[in-house]
């Protein structure tokens, strides 16, 4: 029995060692990569003052919905293509889009505050937007746009530094400044601020105006996922008349769901990139050492028995 123990220990140890090497070298490049199957809905609530047909600013509660989906048919190993639709509407907390047809807004026109859509690509590792050279022609023909900076997530292992963020309202990237850390339901996040100051835009079709916005984005650093986001936004006509004053942020339920998802994903990443390599290197090394010790001990016993002129009997 003993003569079979050393090879068995060596085999298991070698297996664990190889598993540790694979987990430490190959796994991070796989798990720290945006998946190609994503379909998320983000819900927000807040308040907005919007000018009505009489010229008065009417303040009402608002809700918002962002629907973000990956188009796996045109994504590849390095670039993920996204379709993102957003809508803000007056009323209590609700939904903007038809759940069976995410391209169809079900909000009445007189209750709609703003609506937008964006098709873009991002790098699966850095989460940075990509230019037209990396966007499939099919996506460009369907209205996909080249983007720069971060858009709908931060990179894995987010650092406490400044990034750039794509503002789809103005079609440009803006500085995303690291401000502080903050805990949300016990989860540590990094808080980034993005500001647009009096930027010229069309506040309505063929209606020039000015736009300002301050966003605070709360990011879980290991996964790069956005846990919460708040925005203060204002729009004016070219003559200085304010037409929109909006304050919005993720709902409490949305934040709780984001925290749970981030904790689960962070644990999975840690298991694959930290725990498995440790078990492989430490456990595999220990078993290989034990196998070597058994072999050395057996050889020593053989030498001793031979020197005594006796025959070694396997016990």
Buried (B, 14 or more C-beta within 10 A) or exposed (E): EEEEBBEEBBEBBBBBBEBBBEBBEEBBEEBBBBEBEBEBBBBBBBEBBBBEEEEEBEEBEBBBBBBBBBBEEBBEEEBBBBBBBBBBBBBEBBBBBEEEEBEEBEBEEEBBBBBEBBBBBBBBEBBBBBEEEBBBEEBBEBEBBBBBBBBBBBBBEBEEEEBBBBBBBBEBBBEBBBBEEBEBEEBEBBBBBBBBEEBEBEBEEEEEBBBBBBBBBBBBBBBBBBBBBBBBBBBBBEEEEBBBBBBBBBBEEBBBBBBEBBBEBBEEBEBBBEEBBEBBBEBBBEBBEBBBEBBEEBEEEEEEEEEEEEEEEEE
